[in-house]
Amino acid sequence: MIAVSIDEAKTDLSHLLSCVAAGEEVVISEHGKPVARLVPYLDTLATRVLGLDKGRMWIAEDFNAPLPEEILNSFES
């Protein structure tokens, strides 16, 4: 992991991006406190599989039905 100040990051951004592209992680700090982290970009959309959880969830038939009166009344008190 590489730790730099904001001023160093401004000056050496191209170099830091090269390090990140090579797999390094860069933490940018302001007054000694970390404020940002540069990490390699991963294309997560390519790993998604549609329908992977098919059949694992269900929605109740009365999902959109009005709430019973006793529950509605409890919100008003």
Secondary structure, DSSP 8 states (H G I E B T S, - for coil): -EEEEHHHHHHTHHHHHHHHHTT--EEEEETTEEEEEE-----GGGG--TTTTTTS----TTTTS---HHHHHHHH-
